[in-house]
Amino acid sequence: MLPAYTNLATSALALFDPLGVGRATLDYWRDSIERSVLYLDVMRVRGNQYLEHMEQTKPNVLGFETEVLKDGRDLPRPVNYELLRILPPDGVEIDPDMRPFVVVDPRAGHGPGIGGFKPDSELGVALRAGHPCYFIGFLPFPVPGQTVEDVADAEIDFLREVIARHPDTVEKPMVVGNCQAGWQIMMAAALEPDCFGPILIAGAPLSYWAGERGKAPMRYTGGMVGGSWMTAFAGDLGAGHFDGAWLVQNFEKLNPANTLWTKQYRLFANIDSEAERYLQFERWWGGHVVLGAEEIQYIVENLFIGNRLSTARINTRDGRRIDLRNICSPIVVFCSRGDDITPPPQALGWVRDLYADVDDIQANEQTIVYCVHDSTGHLGIFVSGSVSRKEHAEFTANMDYIDVLPPGLYETTVTETAQRGAEAAHIDGDYLLEFTPRDLSDLDEIVKPSEEDDRRFATVERVSDINLGLYQMLVQPWMQAIMTPSAARWIRRLHPIRLAYKLFSDRNPLMVPVPVVADWIKADRHTAAEDNPWRVLEGIASHQVEHSLNAYRDVRDRLTERVFLDVYGQPWLQTMAGLGAGGEPLQRRPGIEPEHRRFVEKRKAELRARIDKGSYHEALMRALIYVLAGAPSTDERNFQRLRATRAELEPEIDLAAFKALVREQFFILKLDRQAALEALPVLLEGESNSRIDEHLAHMEHVLDASGPLSEHSRERLAVVKAAFDRARPPAPQGEAPVESVDPIKPAAAETPADTKTKSTSQPKPKGTRTRRSAKRGPSSGS
């Protein structure tokens, strides 16, 4: 606001000049009238664009040419989804042997195509990297009777089709789900984990009760309206259909200043330059779709109010439990502190809902990586050009690395090469992806868990069930009897959001002269100067309106939160809802069941039996994992170097075998570190001195990729070198034997200088980026 007041003070000097005042007033008056007409003309184009879009059979804002491969309406349980192959733009080459890349479009009230309506989107990044790309989109109206479970099964079927189209590619498809599509593919992956490679969920809510007080007003909505009976009423009002415009309206209410004023004033103030960007955004934002009443009821009851997905309390109609712990693929969670629709606690809270600690995550052999952006909004997470060129480009380029990370919880950060100083020499590209092991206590700093709040939301769930039952018994039969499809269509057409588009279109006779006058103005446009005092006053007035609406929002949100906490925090209400006296846990954490405990014990016994089984493959990987576990973080450089050197030395091992090797050696080290280290010489039996030197050179080559090792990592490297030295064949008579160092306590007897390799007959091969191909060997990712 300060620049506006400064400009006002500067331009106020003109008020002392009568001629200046008159000239400034005339210029502003003419400019404001012209801007008003041009603004109306943009609104007219927006309305026409909306009507044209809604009249299409398959409206879509996808920014790429596509080919339909499979129509979900032809499946045994038909759905309104379809599998599309993205045709590469001119100048872009696709390698069919690279990992397929699948983006699932979010279906949350807006029109289809948002997952790829910009060249700088997740699809654009993957195409430029050479990946075969596919898109799972949807049609504006659901197939009668389709359910959320049907959609999940359809997505599984589509992924099987993608896998079948790439029989020579070992890697499973990387799947990206934004917003609503994120929790949808997590459900599908929990049901059929073998169909999924790494999963990236961006701005996807999975834990709906989570949230920091004062920063997550949307989570209180269900409680403030008394539960899911309102959803059932809206579905009955639509004669079995739920208008997605209601969901969009909920999003818009989160920021009334932007919805009611800022977005429109920005267009009005910059009408000569802002129109194209505004229309492009409105083309998607205004393409409202329809959901089935059964679908939205399932979503609201099980997710928004029940929070059952993150606690493994959803069972399918055929008896399968949807348990996110079944997912075998690495999960990358991308969220932002600037996202008011899916704040970080709702994107990450499911981890602590399911797991007691990191050991629990590792016991389930899951790899979870999260990245928290500082400022971008909900849409910016998956459509912002700057985010796509940075975070999404790095995620895509390093999915093979993420795919072989040992089980656990990691936080990833993306930093610019220029900020790395001397380390930049080791970095290939403009950004570096770095992974730091985290604990659930680190996650709690983001999630802000509260047992008291969880009890309140559990009360909402019970109250919702009661209110829904009353509605279904007393009101729903009457609603379903009087509502007809024709009446439902008219109600949808008269929705305030939809009506706003139509009133400014060419279908309104009052808009007929607007394009004529607009063309006349464009031919002879008169703009007021930026320092015009009236233009400056206009900007100040706009700031005041915006701040007033923001103040209203803050008061509204604080009042909503206060009422929610007070009402649902009443002990008598919680008791009447069946929660009993406070203090006892709301529910048993979905921990390891008895049968799973037996499986884990059996797996441990198998691993103990394999501690001294294997060859130099197992020895090298065990040693690398042990040394890198002593570093505070690791990054993509280690993997790039390992991939390049492994491709030269042993091209026969593919990514799947490499991943299995990494995980097995990780668990062996975790199970019994001392025995695992003492077994290294056994694994290296039969290796010559020169081969052992080569293995050590290879290991150091990988470790050097990310710069100097930490003191702790150097100590661990000394342990490994001592173990490798003990595996050397006995020296011939007349030669001094290689000295052996206690593998468990090397640091006390050695200095950092002693940790250098005693003999390196193999020169360090250079690490280079190579395309991953199951046919050519270097594709192994190892």
C-alpha positions in Angstrom: 0.0 0.0 0.0 2.9 2.4 0.7 3.7 2.9 -3.0 0.1 4.0 -3.7 0.3 6.6 -0.9 3.7 7.8 -2.2 2.3 8.1 -5.7 -0.6 10.0 -4.2 1.7 12.4 -2.4 3.7 13.0 -5.5 0.8 13.5 -7.8 -1.1 15.7 -5.2 1.2 18.6 -6.2 -0.8 18.7 -9.5 -3.8 19.8 -7.5 -2.3 23.2 -7.0 -2.5 23.6 -10.8 -6.1 24.2 -11.8 -5.3 23.2 -15.4 -3.6 20.0 -14.1 -6.6 19.1 -12.0 -9.0 19.5 -14.9 -6.7 17.5 -17.3 -6.2 14.7 -14.7 -9.9 14.5 -14.0 -10.8 14.4 -17.7 -8.2 11.8 -18.4 -9.3 9.6 -15.6 -13.0 10.0 -16.4 -12.4 8.9 -20.0 -10.1 6.1 -19.1 -12.4 4.7 -16.4 -15.4 4.7 -18.8 -13.3 2.9 -21.5 -12.1 0.4 -19.0 -15.7 -0.3 -17.8 -16.8 -1.1 -21.4 -13.7 -3.3 -22.0 -14.3 -5.0 -18.7 -17.9 -5.8 -19.7 -16.7 -7.1 -23.1 -14.3 -9.5 -21.3 -17.2 -10.7 -19.1 -19.2 -11.2 -22.3 -16.4 -13.3 -23.8 -16.1 -15.2 -20.6 -19.9 -16.0 -20.6 -19.8 -17.1 -24.3 -16.7 -19.2 -23.5 -18.5 -20.9 -20.7 -21.6 -21.7 -22.7 -19.6 -23.0 -25.6 -17.6 -25.2 -23.2 -20.6 -26.6 -21.4 -22.3 -27.5 -24.7 -19.5 -29.8 -25.8 -20.0 -33.5 -25.3 -16.5 -33.9 -23.9 -15.4 -30.5 -22.7 -11.7 -30.4 -21.8 -9.1 -27.7 -21.1 -6.1 -30.1 -21.6 -3.3 -28.3 -23.4 -2.0 -31.4 -25.3 -3.2 -33.5 -28.2 -4.5 -36.8 -27.1 -5.7 -40.2 -28.2 -8.4 -42.2 -26.4 -7.1 -45.6 -25.5 -9.8 -46.9 -23.2 -13.3 -45.7 -22.3 -14.4 -46.3 -18.8 -18.0 -46.6 -20.0 -17.1 -49.9 -21.6 -15.9 -51.5 -18.4 -18.0 -54.2 -16.5 -18.8 -51.5 -14.0 -18.9 -48.4 -16.2 -17.6 -45.0 -15.1 -17.3 -41.6 -16.8 -13.4 -41.8 -16.9 -11.2 -42.5 -19.9 -7.5 -43.3 -20.5 -5.8 -40.9 -22.9 -2.4 -41.1 -24.5 -0.6 -37.8 -24.7 0.7 -37.2 -28.2 4.1 -35.4 -27.9 4.3 -31.9 -29.3 6.5 -31.1 -32.2 10.2 -31.3 -31.4 9.7 -33.6 -28.3 11.0 -37.1 -28.6 9.6 -40.0 -26.5 11.6 -43.0 -25.4 9.1 -45.9 -25.2 11.5 -47.8 -22.9 11.4 -45.1 -20.2 9.1 -45.3 -17.2 5.5 -44.4 -18.2 4.1 -41.3 -16.6 0.4 -41.2 -15.7 -1.4 -38.0 -14.5 -4.9 -38.4 -13.0 -7.2 -35.4 -13.4 -8.8 -34.1 -10.2 -12.6 -34.3 -10.2 -13.6 -31.8 -7.5 -16.3 -29.7 -9.1 -14.3 -28.1 -11.8 -14.1 -29.1 -15.4 -11.7 -31.8 -16.8 -8.2 -31.1 -18.0 -6.6 -29.0 -15.2 -3.9 -31.6 -14.7 -2.3 -30.5 -17.9 -3.8 -27.3 -19.3 -0.4 -25.5 -19.3 2.7 -26.5 -21.2 4.7 -25.9 -17.9 2.7 -28.6 -16.1 3.5 -32.0 -14.7 2.8 -33.5 -18.1 4.9 -30.9 -19.9 7.9 -31.7 -17.6 7.6 -35.5 -18.1 7.2 -35.1 -21.9 10.4 -33.0 -22.1 12.2 -35.6 -20.1 11.2 -38.2 -22.7 8.7 -40.2 -20.7 5.6 -41.8 -22.5 2.7 -39.9 -20.9 -0.9 -40.8 -20.2 -3.8 -38.9 -18.8 -6.8 -40.3 -16.9 -9.6 -37.8 -17.4 -13.3 -37.7 -17.0 -16.6 -36.6 -18.6 -18.9 -33.9 -17.1 -21.7 -36.3 -16.1 -21.4 -39.6 -14.2 -22.6 -42.9 -15.4 -25.8 -43.8 -13.5 -25.0 -45.9 -10.5 -21.2 -45.4 -10.6 -19.4 -45.3 -7.2 -16.1 -44.2 -5.8 -15.0 -47.8 -5.7 -15.9 -48.2 -9.3 -13.6 -45.3 -10.2 -10.7 -46.8 -8.2 -11.2 -50.1 -10.0 -11.3 -48.3 -13.4 -8.0 -46.5 -12.6 -6.4 -49.9 -11.7 -7.7 -51.2 -15.1 -6.2 -48.2 -16.9 -2.8 -48.7 -15.3 -2.8 -52.3 -16.3 -3.4 -51.1 -19.9 -0.4 -48.7 -19.6 1.8 -51.5 -18.2 0.8 -53.8 -21.1 1.8 -51.2 -23.6 5.3 -51.2 -22.3 6.3 -54.9 -21.9 10.0 -54.1 -22.2 10.0 -51.6 -19.4 10.8 -53.0 -16.0 9.7 -49.9 -14.0 6.0 -49.6 -13.1 4.3 -46.3 -14.1 4.8 -43.2 -12.0 1.4 -41.9 -11.1 0.6 -38.3 -10.2 -2.6 -37.3 -8.5 -3.5 -33.7 -7.8 -6.1 -32.6 -5.2 -9.0 -35.1 -5.2 -7.2 -37.4 -7.6 -4.5 -37.8 -4.9 -6.7 -39.6 -2.4 -8.4 -41.5 -5.2 -5.1 -43.1 -6.5 -4.0 -43.8 -2.9 -7.2 -45.8 -2.5 -6.5 -47.6 -5.8 -2.9 -48.3 -4.8 -3.9 -49.7 -1.5 -6.2 -52.1 -3.3 -3.8 -53.1 -6.1 -0.2 -52.1 -5.1 1.5 -54.1 -7.8 0.2 -51.7 -10.6 1.9 -48.6 -9.2 5.4 -47.3 -9.4 6.3 -44.1 -7.4 3.2 -42.1 -6.4 3.2 -38.3 -6.3 0.3 -36.6 -4.6 0.2 -32.8 -4.8 -2.2 -30.8 -2.7 -4.2 -33.9 -1.8 -6.1 -34.1 1.5 -5.8 -37.5 3.2 -6.3 -36.6 6.9 -9.4 -34.5 7.2 -9.4 -33.9 10.9 -5.9 -32.5 11.0 -5.1 -28.8 11.0 -3.6 -26.1 13.0 -6.0 -23.9 14.9 -6.6 -20.6 13.2 -5.4 -21.8 9.8 -7.7 -24.5 8.6 -11.3 -23.2 8.6 -12.6 -25.6 6.0 -12.3 -28.6 8.3 -15.1 -27.2 10.5 -17.7 -27.0 7.7 -19.2 -30.5 8.3 -19.7 -29.8 12.0 -21.2 -26.4 11.4 -23.9 -27.7 9.1 -24.7 -30.7 11.3 -23.0 -33.4 9.2 -23.6 -35.1 5.9 -27.4 -34.7 5.8 -26.9 -31.5 3.8 -25.0 -33.5 1.1 -27.9 -35.9 0.9 -30.3 -33.0 0.6 -28.2 -31.5 -2.3 -28.1 -34.8 -4.0 -31.9 -35.2 -3.7 -32.3 -31.6 -5.0 -30.4 -32.7 -8.1 -32.5 -35.8 -8.6 -29.5 -38.1 -8.0 -26.9 -35.6 -9.2 -24.7 -33.3 -7.1 -23.8 -30.0 -8.7 -20.0 -29.4 -8.6 -20.7 -25.7 -8.4 -21.4 -26.1 -4.7 -17.9 -27.4 -4.2 -16.4 -24.5 -6.2 -18.5 -22.1 -4.1 -17.0 -23.5 -0.9 -13.5 -23.0 -2.3 -14.3 -19.4 -3.2 -15.8 -18.6 0.2 -12.4 -19.3 1.7 -11.0 -16.1 0.2 -14.0 -13.6 -0.3 -11.6 -10.7 -1.0 -10.2 -12.4 -4.0 -13.5 -13.9 -5.2 -15.6 -10.7 -4.7 -13.1 -8.0 -5.5 -9.4 -8.5 -6.1 -9.6 -10.9 -9.0 -12.2 -8.6 -10.8 -10.5 -5.4 -9.9 -7.1 -6.7 -11.2 -8.8 -7.3 -14.5 -10.5 -3.8 -14.5 -7.3 -2.0 -13.5 -5.2 -3.8 -16.1 -7.8 -4.4 -18.8 -5.3 -3.9 -21.7 -2.9 -6.7 -20.5 -4.9 -8.9 -18.2 -7.8 -10.1 -20.3 -6.1 -13.1 -21.9 -4.7 -14.6 -18.7 -8.1 -14.0 -17.0 -10.0 -15.8 -19.7 -7.6 -18.7 -19.8 -8.1 -19.3 -16.0 -11.9 -18.8 -16.2 -12.1 -21.3 -19.0 -11.2 -24.0 -16.5 -12.6 -22.5 -13.3 -16.0 -22.1 -14.8 -16.3 -25.6 -16.3 -18.4 -27.1 -13.5 -19.2 -30.8 -13.6 -21.7 -33.0 -11.9 -21.0 -35.8 -9.5 -23.3 -38.7 -8.6 -25.2 -38.3 -5.3 -24.0 -41.7 -4.1 -20.4 -40.7 -4.9 -20.4 -37.4 -3.0 -22.2 -39.0 -0.1 -19.5 -41.6 0.1 -16.8 -39.0 0.0 -18.3 -36.7 2.7 -19.2 -39.5 5.1 -15.9 -41.5 4.8 -13.4 -38.8 4.2 -14.5 -35.2 5.1 -16.4 -36.1 8.2 -15.4 -39.7 9.1 -11.7 -39.4 8.3 -11.7 -43.2 7.7 -9.2 -43.3 4.8 -6.2 -42.4 7.0 -7.3 -44.8 9.7 -7.9 -47.9 7.6 -11.6 -48.0 8.4 -13.0 -48.2 4.8 -14.2 -51.6 3.5 -15.2 -52.1 -0.1 -18.5 -53.7 -1.1 -16.6 -57.0 -1.7 -15.0 -57.0 1.7 -11.5 -55.6 0.9 -10.1 -53.1 3.5 -8.6 -50.0 2.1 -5.4 -49.8 4.1 -2.8 -47.3 2.9 -0.1 -49.4 4.6 -0.6 -51.9 1.7 1.0 -49.5 -0.7 4.4 -50.9 -1.8 5.5 -47.9 -3.9 7.3 -44.8 -2.6 4.9 -42.0 -1.9 5.9 -38.4 -2.5 3.7 -35.8 -0.7 3.9 -32.3 -2.1 2.1 -29.6 -0.2 2.3 -25.9 0.6 1.9 -23.6 3.5 0.1 -21.2 1.2 -2.6 -23.7 0.4 -5.8 -22.9 2.3 -7.7 -25.8 0.7 -5.3 -28.6 1.6 -2.9 -27.3 4.2 0.1 -29.4 5.1 -1.4 -31.0 8.2 -4.2 -32.5 6.1 -1.7 -33.6 3.4 0.6 -35.3 6.0 -1.5 -36.2 9.0 -2.3 -39.6 7.6 1.3 -40.7 8.3 0.9 -40.3 12.1 -2.6 -41.6 11.9 -1.3 -45.0 10.6 2.1 -45.3 12.2 3.4 -45.1 15.7 7.0 -44.3 14.7 9.4 -44.6 11.9 10.2 -48.2 12.8 6.5 -48.9 12.1 6.9 -47.3 8.7 10.0 -49.4 8.0 8.4 -52.6 9.2 5.7 -52.0 6.5 8.5 -51.5 4.0 7.1 -48.1 3.0 9.1 -45.1 1.7 7.4 -41.8 2.4 8.9 -38.5 1.1 7.4 -35.1 1.8 8.1 -31.6 0.4 6.6 -28.5 1.9 6.5 -25.4 -0.3 6.6 -22.0 1.5 4.1 -19.9 -0.4 2.4 -21.3 -3.5 -1.4 -21.6 -3.4 -3.5 -24.7 -4.0 -3.7 -24.4 -7.8 0.0 -23.3 -8.0 1.1 -26.7 -6.6 0.2 -28.4 -9.9 -0.2 -25.6 -12.5 2.4 -22.9 -11.6 5.2 -22.7 -14.1 7.8 -21.9 -11.5 6.8 -24.9 -9.4 6.8 -27.2 -12.5 10.2 -26.1 -13.6 11.6 -26.6 -10.1 9.9 -29.2 -7.8 8.1 -31.3 -10.4 11.0 -31.3 -12.8 13.3 -32.7 -10.0 10.7 -35.2 -8.8 10.3 -36.5 -12.3 14.1 -36.6 -13.0 14.8 -38.5 -9.8 11.9 -40.9 -9.5 14.3 -43.8 -10.0 16.3 -42.6 -7.0 13.2 -42.2 -4.9 12.1 -45.7 -6.0 15.2 -47.3 -4.4 15.4 -45.2 -1.2 15.3 -47.5 1.8 12.0 -47.6 3.7 11.5 -44.7 6.1 10.3 -41.1 6.3 12.2 -38.4 4.4 11.9 -34.7 3.9 13.1 -33.4 0.6 14.2 -29.9 -0.4 15.0 -28.4 -3.8 17.8 -25.9 -3.9 19.3 -23.9 -6.7 22.8 -24.8 -7.9 23.9 -21.2 -7.4 23.1 -21.4 -3.7 25.3 -24.4 -3.1 28.7 -22.6 -3.5 31.7 -24.9 -3.9 29.4 -27.9 -4.0 28.0 -26.8 -7.4 30.8 -28.5 -9.2 29.2 -31.9 -8.2 25.7 -30.9 -9.3 24.2 -31.7 -12.8 21.5 -29.2 -13.6 20.0 -26.0 -12.1 18.6 -27.6 -8.9 19.5 -30.3 -6.4 17.1 -32.7 -4.7 18.2 -33.5 -1.2 16.7 -36.1 1.2 16.9 -35.9 5.0 15.6 -38.7 7.2 12.9 -37.5 9.6 11.0 -38.8 12.6 7.4 -38.5 13.5 8.3 -35.8 16.0 9.5 -33.7 13.0 6.2 -34.4 11.3 4.3 -33.3 14.4 5.8 -29.8 14.1 3.8 -29.6 10.8 0.7 -31.6 11.7 0.1 -30.1 15.2 -1.8 -33.2 16.5 -4.5 -32.6 19.1 -6.3 -35.4 20.9 -8.9 -32.9 22.1 -9.7 -31.8 18.6 -9.9 -35.3 17.4 -12.5 -36.0 20.0 -14.5 -33.1 18.8 -14.4 -34.4 15.2 -15.4 -37.8 16.3 -18.4 -36.2 18.0 -19.2 -34.6 14.7 -19.1 -38.0 13.0 -21.6 -39.5 15.5 -23.9 -36.4 15.3 -23.8 -36.6 11.5 -24.9 -40.2 11.5 -27.9 -39.3 13.7 -28.9 -36.3 11.6 -28.5 -38.2 8.4 -30.7 -41.0 9.7 -33.4 -38.5 10.7 -33.3 -36.9 7.3 -33.4 -40.2 5.5 -36.5 -41.3 7.5 -38.5 -38.0 7.6 -37.5 -35.9 4.6 -35.7 -37.9 1.9 -38.8 -39.9 0.7 -40.7 -36.6 0.1 -37.7 -35.0 -1.7 -37.2 -38.0 -4.0 -40.9 -38.1 -4.8 -41.2 -34.4 -5.9 -37.9 -33.8 -7.6 -37.7 -34.6 -11.3 -34.6 -34.5 -13.7 -36.1 -31.5 -15.4 -36.5 -29.5 -12.2 -33.0 -30.5 -11.1 -31.6 -29.1 -14.4 -33.3 -25.8 -13.8 -32.0 -25.6 -10.3 -28.4 -26.2 -11.6 -28.9 -23.5 -14.3 -30.0 -21.0 -11.7 -27.0 -21.6 -9.4 -25.5 -18.1 -8.6 -22.1 -19.1 -10.0 -23.5 -20.5 -13.2 -26.0 -17.6 -13.6 -23.1 -15.1 -13.4 -21.6 -16.5 -16.5 -24.8 -16.6 -18.5 -26.0 -13.0 -17.6 -23.0 -11.5 -19.3 -23.1 -13.6 -22.4 -24.5 -12.8 -25.8 -27.7 -14.5 -24.8 -28.5 -11.4 -22.7 -30.0 -8.8 -25.1 -28.6 -6.0 -23.0 -25.1 -7.1 -24.0 -25.7 -6.6 -27.7 -24.0 -3.1 -28.0 -21.0 -4.0 -25.8 -18.8 -5.6 -28.5 -19.5 -2.7 -30.9 -18.5 0.0 -28.4 -15.5 -2.1 -27.2 -14.1 -2.4 -30.8 -14.6 1.4 -31.2 -12.7 2.0 -27.9 -9.9 -0.4 -28.8 -9.3 1.5 -32.1 -8.7 4.8 -30.2 -7.8 3.9 -26.6 -7.0 6.6 -24.1 -5.2 5.5 -20.9 -4.7 7.6 -17.8 -1.1 8.0 -16.5 -0.1 5.7 -13.6 0.6 8.8 -11.4 -2.8 10.3 -12.2 -4.1 11.3 -8.7 -7.6 9.8 -9.3 -6.0 6.6 -10.5 -3.9 6.4 -7.4 -7.0 7.1 -5.2 -8.7 4.3 -7.0 -5.9 1.9 -6.1 -6.0 3.0 -2.5 -9.8 2.5 -2.4 -9.3 -1.0 -3.8 -6.8 -1.8 -1.1 -9.2 -0.7 1.5 -12.0 -2.9 0.1 -9.7 -5.9 -0.1 -8.5 -5.3 3.5 -12.1 -5.0 4.7 -13.1 -8.2 3.1 -10.0 -9.9 4.6 -10.9 -8.6 8.0 -14.4 -10.0 7.6 -12.9 -13.4 6.6 -10.7 -13.4 9.7 -13.5 -12.6 12.1 -15.8 -15.1 10.4 -13.1 -17.9 10.6 -12.3 -17.1 14.2 -16.0 -17.1 15.2 -16.6 -20.4 13.3 -13.7 -22.1 15.0 -14.7 -20.8 18.4 -18.3 -22.0 18.0 -17.2 -25.4 16.7 -14.7 -25.9 19.6 -17.2 -24.8 22.2 -20.2 -26.8 20.9 -18.5 -30.1 20.1 -16.1 -29.8 23.0 -19.1 -30.2 25.5 -18.6 -33.3 27.6 -22.3 -34.0 27.7 -22.5 -33.9 23.9 -19.6 -36.2 23.6 -21.1 -38.6 26.1 -24.5 -38.6 24.3 -22.7 -39.3 21.1 -21.3 -42.4 22.6 -17.7 -41.4 23.1 -17.8 -42.0 26.9 -15.7 -40.1 29.4 -12.6 -38.3 28.1 -9.2 -39.7 28.5 -9.4 -43.1 26.8 -8.2 -43.3 23.2 -10.8 -42.7 20.5 -9.8 -45.8 18.6 -7.0 -48.3 18.4 -4.3 -47.1 16.0 -4.4 -49.4 13.0 -1.1 -51.0 14.0 0.3 -54.4 13.2 -2.3 -57.1 13.5 -1.4 -60.5 15.0 -1.2 -62.1 11.6 1.1 -59.3 10.4 3.2 -59.7 13.5 3.7 -63.4 12.6 4.6 -62.4 9.1 7.2 -59.9 10.4 8.8 -62.4 12.7 8.9 -64.9 9.9 10.6 -62.3 7.7 13.1 -61.5 10.4 14.0 -65.2 10.6 14.5 -65.3 6.9 16.7 -62.2 6.9 18.9 -63.6 9.8 19.5 -66.7 7.7 20.6 -64.5 4.8 23.0 -62.3 6.7 26.0 -64.2 5.4 24.5 -65.3 2.1 25.3 -63.6 -1.1 28.2 -62.1 -3.1 30.0 -58.8 -3.6 26.7 -57.4 -4.8 25.2 -57.7 -1.3 28.5 -56.7 0.3 28.8 -53.4 -1.7 25.2 -52.4 -1.1 25.3 -53.2 2.6 28.5 -51.2 2.9 27.0 -48.2 1.0 23.8 -48.2 3.0 25.8 -48.4 6.3 28.1 -45.4 5.3 25.3 -43.2 3.9 23.2 -43.9 7.0 25.8 -42.0 9.0 25.2 -38.8 6.9 22.6 -36.3 8.0 21.1 -36.3 4.5 21.7 -37.8 1.0 20.8 -36.5 -2.5 20.5 -37.4 -6.1 24.2 -37.2 -6.8 25.0 -40.4 -5.0 22.3 -42.2 -7.1 23.4 -40.7 -10.4 27.0 -41.8 -9.7 25.9 -45.2 -8.6 23.7 -45.6 -11.7 26.4 -44.6 -14.1 29.2 -46.8 -12.6 26.9 -49.8 -12.0 25.7 -49.5 -15.7 29.4 -49.8 -16.8 30.4 -52.6 -14.4 27.3 -54.7 -14.2 24.6 -53.8 -16.7 22.7 -57.1 -16.2 20.9 -56.0 -13.0 17.7 -54.1 -13.5 15.9 -51.6 -11.3 13.5 -54.1 -9.8 16.4 -56.4 -8.7 18.4 -53.4 -7.5 15.5 -52.1 -5.4 15.0 -55.5 -3.9 18.7 -55.7 -3.1 18.7 -52.2 -1.4 15.7 -53.1 0.8 17.0 -56.5 1.8 20.4 -55.1 2.8 18.7 -52.2 4.6 16.6 -54.6 6.7 19.6 -56.9 7.4 21.5 -53.9 8.8 18.6 -52.8 10.8 18.0 -56.3 12.2 21.5 -56.9 13.4 24.1 -54.3 12.4 27.1 -56.0 14.1 26.4 -59.4 12.5 25.8 -57.8 9.1 29.2 -56.0 9.3 31.0 -59.0 10.5 29.6 -61.0 7.6 31.1 -58.7 4.9 34.3 -60.7 4.6 32.2 -63.9 4.1 30.3 -62.2 1.3 33.6 -61.2 -0.4 35.2 -64.7 -0.2 36.9 -65.6 -3.4 37.5 -62.0 -4.5 41.0 -61.2 -5.5 42.9 -58.2 -4.1 42.5 -56.3 -7.3 38.7 -56.9 -7.3 38.4 -55.8 -3.7 40.3 -52.6 -4.7 37.9 -52.1 -7.5 34.9 -52.5 -5.1 36.4 -50.0 -2.7 37.1 -47.6 -5.6 33.6 -48.0 -6.8 32.2 -47.3 -3.3 34.4 -44.2 -2.8 33.4 -43.0 -6.3 29.7 -43.1 -5.3 30.3 -41.5 -1.8 32.4 -38.7 -3.2 29.5 -37.6 -5.5 27.9 -35.4 -2.9 31.1 -33.8 -1.6 33.1 -34.5 1.5 31.8 -37.0 4.0 30.8 -36.1 7.5 33.0 -37.2 10.4 30.5 -39.9 11.4 30.3 -41.2 7.8 34.1 -41.3 7.6 34.2 -43.4 10.7 31.7 -45.8 9.2 33.7 -45.9 6.0 36.7 -47.0 8.0 34.7 -49.8 9.5 33.8 -51.0 6.0 37.3 -50.8 4.7 38.6 -52.8 7.6 36.0 -55.5 6.8 36.9 -55.5 3.1 40.6 -55.8 4.1 39.9 -58.9 6.2 38.4 -60.5 3.1 41.7 -60.2 1.1 43.4 -63.5 0.2 46.4 -64.4 2.4 49.5 -62.7 1.3 52.2 -64.9 -0.4 55.2 -65.8 1.7 57.7 -62.9 1.8 55.0 -60.2 1.7 53.6 -58.4 4.6 49.9 -59.2 5.3 47.4 -56.4 5.1 46.7 -55.1 8.5 43.2 -55.6 9.8 41.3 -53.2 11.9 38.5 -54.0 14.4 35.4 -53.6 12.3 33.3 -52.5 15.3 35.6 -49.9 16.8 37.8 -48.4 14.1 37.5 -44.7 14.9 39.5 -44.8 18.1 42.5 -46.2 16.4 42.4 -44.4 13.0 42.7 -40.9 11.8 40.7 -39.5 8.8 43.9 -39.9 6.8 44.0 -43.6 7.5 40.6 -44.1 5.9 42.0 -43.6 2.3 42.0 -46.7 0.2 45.3 -48.5 0.3 45.2 -49.6 -3.3 43.0 -48.3 -6.1 43.9 -50.0 -9.3 40.6 -49.0 -11.0 40.3 -45.3 -12.1 37.1 -43.6 -11.1 34.6 -43.7 -13.9 32.7 -40.6 -14.7 29.1 -40.3 -13.7 26.8 -39.2 -16.4 23.0 -38.9 -16.8 21.7 -41.8 -18.9 18.2 -42.6 -20.0 16.7 -45.6 -18.2 16.0 -48.4 -20.5 15.3 -52.0 -19.6 16.7 -53.1 -23.0 20.0 -51.4 -22.9 21.3 -52.1 -19.4 22.0 -48.6 -18.3 18.3 -48.2 -17.7 18.7 -50.3 -14.5 18.8 -47.2 -12.3 21.6 -48.9 -10.4 
